[in-house]
């Protein structure tokens, strides 16, 4: 067994999977038994707690709602981006289709349940039903509801674009909280003042500390995203935008989100001014309504992912240099891809299947190649015209 091997332990109760756990390193029967023993005990306490109280709910309420480490922030951000990339994008793509199906099926159901088929008017492909006048109200309500569903599906890219920036803001808030708690000297300077009235309201020094941290974070988050970076660069003494080529696109995305939130997407002078100021000149005119589709939202995921991951890992390495190995591990997981055999290209040996971490420029290039594939399976179709990859084939222009 290799030192890199790990185990997945699956917990089943009454034939149903209740949970699973990952285990690295040494494993034996005793370890396997103990992994879920705590869960079983808590489950028992939940059901048989004194006075019928739901102990498990109380324990959850007592936990901090905020991440407590850089690992927690990175994990939460990666999960959020994966959710947007894998779930939300597919929902946006298929929602109009399913909404249309719902519209057709519901209309058919009403026709069959409330009406009578007119055989004299119907054909094999077209069915005509006669309904009484009092059913008209139900049909209209159904039509209005179905049209609202179809229209709502069309708004999903806009809603999701607003949501992904909100997710970034929440992660930034969590990241700053971790920094302030692990390195209190970054916020608790000698010139900071605390009102005596605040001390009377708060019950402990810990409460005072948490209140100061929350107020500081709130003041930062209220600023524009450009001002947030300026504040962090000055506060933490580090250049965060240097070499960040995606920065103009990020600013445009944030400004577009502001338009979608406050003007319904109608271009304003402020939008054009801010985009041009940070290197992203817009071709749109004032008064034009910007449209957001699934392709634009997919691009937004890439932009936010790049800015968020780079920000988290830059500050993680600055404030917790002893956790460099853990940070590298998380970064590798973020950009992991799998080399495996495909029908159009065989591997050299059976052992050639492996995982390769895509980081930095490799990750940047991989994402853009994937987004440019236009739904095909090949990154470079010109080398796969015959169904087999021919890497030595000369390129003809």
BELPEMO-V636501 format. One record per backbone hydrogen bond with DSSP energy under -0.5 kcal/mol. CO is the residue of the C=O (numbers start at 1). NH is the residue of the N-H. If there is no record, write none. Layout:
CO,NH
CO,NH
This chain:
2,5
5,25
7,9
7,23
8,10
9,21
10,12
11,18
11,19
13,16
16,13
19,11
21,9
23,7
28,32
29,33
30,34
31,35
32,36
34,37
34,38
36,40
37,41
38,42
39,43
40,44
41,45
42,46
43,47
44,48
45,49
49,52
50,53
53,55
54,58
55,59
56,60
57,61
58,62
59,63
60,63
69,73
70,74
71,75
72,76
73,77
74,78
75,79
76,80
77,81
78,82
79,83
80,84
81,85
82,86
82,87
83,87
83,88
84,89
87,91
88,92
89,93
90,94
91,95
92,96
94,98
95,99
96,100
97,101
98,102
99,103
100,104
101,105
102,106
103,107
104,108
105,109
106,110
107,111
108,112
109,113
110,114
111,115
114,132
116,130
117,119
118,121
118,122
126,123
128,118
129,131
130,116
132,135
133,136
135,139
136,140
137,141
138,142
139,143
140,144
141,145
142,146
143,147
144,148
145,149
146,150
147,151
148,152
149,153
150,154
151,155
152,155
153,156
155,159
156,160
157,161
158,162
159,163
160,164
161,165
162,166
163,167
164,168
165,169
166,170
167,171
168,172
169,173
170,174
171,175
172,176
173,177
174,178
175,179
176,180
177,181
178,182
179,183
183,186
184,187
184,188
187,189
189,192
195,199
196,200
197,201
198,202
204,208
205,209
206,210
207,211
208,212
209,213
210,214
211,215
212,216
213,217
214,218
215,219
216,220
217,221
218,222
220,223
224,228
225,229
226,230
227,231
228,232
229,233
230,234
231,235
232,236
233,237
233,238
238,240
241,244
243,245
244,247
246,250
247,251
248,252
249,253
250,254
251,255
252,256
253,257
254,258
255,259
256,260
257,261
258,262
259,263
259,264
259,265
263,266
265,290
267,287
268,272
269,273
270,274
271,275
272,276
273,277
274,278
275,280
276,279
285,288
288,267
288,290
293,297
294,298
295,299
296,300
297,301
298,302
299,303
300,304
301,305
302,306
303,307
304,308
305,309
306,310
307,311
308,312
309,313
310,314
311,315
312,316
313,317
314,318
315,319
316,320
320,323
321,324
323,327
324,328
325,329
326,330
327,331
328,332
329,333
330,334
331,335
333,336
335,358
337,356
338,340
339,354
342,345
344,389
345,342
349,352
350,353
354,339
356,337
357,359
359,362
359,363
360,364
361,365
362,366
363,367
364,368
365,369
366,370
367,371
368,372
370,373
373,376
380,383
381,384
383,390
384,387
388,386
390,393
394,396
